[in-house]
Amino acid sequence: MAGIHFTFDNFKQLMRLNMGISDRLDENRAESFTLLYCDFEGIAPEIIDSSLEEILRTSDSIVNHGTDYFFVLPYTDKYGADIVKKMFDEFFAKYLNAFLLSYPADGETPEEILGAMQDSVSTFLKKDLHCLDRFAKVI
């Protein structure tokens, strides 16, 4: 198993695609997908790759900017995404800084969700995700 890796430049389009699929297939519009952010700073790239292959499903999407990784987890609520995060913690034998938001509960557009992610990570993890500046609309 392994998620599909997309370039960072395609992040906003990837979000739009998942929102469109969710809107088409998920009539109750609960937590259609969850966006999980993880900070993999200090972890070797080959170990990160091993974790992605072991933990993620083939339906999951990955976007990264350096050691900032974003995972789009379709049909996964926050509880399920937290399980994925804990699997990363266990794999690396360390607690990772992470944050998660769900569509549509935490935003209706890519700009809203990515802006909320940027703001939340800054507030709760004291880390600036300037890589999202071009995509996010701060709310």
N, C-alpha and C positions, 0 to 999 in steps of 0.2 A: 504494500500500500504506500502511496505517496500522493501528496497534493500536486496540483499543477501550478508551476511557477510562471508568473507574468512579470513583465518589466514594470518598473515604477511609473513610467510615463503613461501606461495603460490603466493605472489604478482607478481613476474616476470612471472610465468606460466599463471596467470590471464591476464596479459598484452599480452602475446603471443597468448592466446586463442582469445582475442578480436581483435587482429591484423589479425589473420587468418580468423575469421568470416568477418571482414571488407573487407579484400582482396577478399574473395569469393563472397560477396554479393554487395559490393559498387563499381561499375565499374568506377564511375567518381573520386573516391578517394579524395573527398573533405575532410571536417572535419568529418571523419567516427565515431570517438568517442572523447570525451574530458575527460582528467584526471583533476579532481578538488581536490586541497589540501586545507584543512581547519584546523586551529589550534583551538581546542576546550578546550584549557587550562582554568582552573577556572570554568568549567561547570560540574555539577554533572553527573555521568554516566547514571542515570535513566532519566535525562532530555535529554541527548544526544540520548538515545534509543527512547524516545518519538518523538524527532524531525525526526529521521530516518524513523520511521513508518509513520509519517504524510507527509513528503516531498518527499521521494524517490519512484521511480517506482519499480515494481518487477523485471524489467530488469536491474536495476542499481546494481553495485557491490561495496562493501565496504571493505576496508582493513585499519586497524589502528595499530599504534605502540604507545601505551599510548594515549596521547591526540592529536597526529598527525593523522588525518584522510585523506584517499585518496579515491575518488569516481571515478569509471569508469562509464561514462555515454554514453551508446551506442546511435548512431544516434543523437548526440547532438553536436551542434557547440559551439563555445566560447560564443556566445550571449545567447544561451539556458542554458549553464552551469552557466553563470553569474546570470541568473534568479534564478537558484537553490541556488546559494550562497546568494543572497539577501533574499530568503525565510528563510534560516538559520539565517541571521542577524535579520530578523523580528521575527522569532520564539524565539530567545534568547534575543531580545530587546537590542542588542549590535552589533557593527561592529566586524566581525571576520577577522583575518589575513588569507588571502587565495591567491592562485595562480592557474592558469589553463593553460594547454597545450593541443593541439589537435594532433591526429594521422591522417594522416601522415605529416601534415604541420610542426610540431615541432620535428619530429624524426621518423625514419623508423624502429627502433628496441627498445625493452624494455630498453636496456642500454642507448640508445641515449635520450629517453624521460625522463627516471628517472634521468639521469645525468643532463639534462637540468632543470628538476624540482629542483634538489638539488642546482644547481648553481643559478637559478632564485630566489628561496626562500632565499638563503644566501645573494644575492645581494639586492633584493628589500624589503625583510622583516627582514633582519639582524638576521636570525635564521638558525642555522646549522641543517640539517636533516641527522645526522650521521647514522640514521637507514637505509638510502638508500645506504650506502657505499658498501655493498656487492652486490647490484644489478646494480649500476650506473657506467657508464663510463663517467667521466667528459669531456665535450666537450669544 
